[in-house]
Amino acid sequence: MATLYPSVLDELQRACEQYRNHSLTMDGLKAAVWKAASEVVAHEERELRDHLQQAEGQLDVIQFTTNESEIFDHSLGVVDRIEATVRRWR
């Protein structure tokens, strides 16, 4: 699926990479995901927006219910899903 928002997905991919490299915080990642979701407004890309909103919610849950030392490891599954979504919509 080609998206109407390739620059949004590029920016989100960069945020995921920065997070994996520990150069972006969990709050920064969540902000990037939320920003991307709020920029995807086309009706035909509702599935993409919904997925990003759900991912941001999952990151919230991890951040506030997981021991601090385990947050990064637990959040990588969500990051993997975000990256898979980015690849699928390019």
VENFEN-V796938 format. One record per residue. SS is DSSP state (hx for helix, st for strand, lp for the rest). PHI is phi in radians with two decimals (* if undefined). PSI is psi as a letter, one per 30 degrees, with the letter a starting at -180 (none if undefined). Layout:
BEGIN
SS,PHI,PSI ; SS,PHI,PSI
END
This chain:
BEGIN
lp,*,k ; lp,-1.57,k ; lp,-1.70,l ; lp,-1.43,f ; lp,-2.21,h ; hx,-1.09,e ; hx,-1.20,e ; hx,-1.13,e ; hx,-1.22,e ; hx,-1.08,e ; hx,-1.12,e ; hx,-1.16,e ; hx,-1.06,e ; hx,-1.07,e ; hx,-1.11,e ; hx,-1.09,e ; hx,-1.11,e ; hx,-1.10,e ; hx,-1.11,e ; hx,-1.04,e ; lp,-1.54,g ; lp,1.10,g ; lp,-1.83,g ; lp,-2.39,k ; lp,-1.37,l ; hx,-1.04,e ; hx,-1.09,e ; hx,-1.13,e ; hx,-1.13,e ; hx,-1.04,e ; hx,-1.10,e ; hx,-1.14,e ; hx,-1.17,e ; hx,-1.13,e ; hx,-1.06,e ; hx,-1.07,e ; hx,-1.08,e ; hx,-1.30,f ; hx,-1.52,f ; lp,-1.53,j ; lp,-2.04,f ; lp,-1.16,k ; hx,-1.00,e ; hx,-1.23,f ; hx,-1.99,g ; hx,-1.04,e ; hx,-1.04,e ; hx,-1.10,e ; hx,-1.03,e ; hx,-1.05,e ; hx,-1.08,e ; hx,-1.15,e ; hx,-1.12,e ; hx,-1.14,e ; hx,-1.09,e ; hx,-1.10,e ; hx,-1.13,e ; hx,-1.13,e ; hx,-1.12,e ; hx,-1.02,e ; hx,-1.04,e ; hx,-1.07,e ; hx,-1.07,e ; hx,-1.76,f ; hx,-2.20,g ; lp,-2.00,k ; lp,-0.98,k ; hx,-0.94,e ; hx,-1.22,f ; hx,-1.91,f ; hx,-1.03,e ; hx,-1.01,e ; hx,-1.05,e ; hx,-1.22,e ; hx,-1.37,f ; hx,-1.10,f ; hx,-1.11,e ; hx,-1.18,e ; hx,-1.06,e ; hx,-1.01,e ; hx,-1.18,e ; hx,-1.08,e ; hx,-1.11,e ; hx,-1.13,e ; hx,-1.14,e ; hx,-1.03,e ; hx,-1.09,e ; hx,-1.17,e ; hx,-1.60,f ; lp,-1.35,none
END
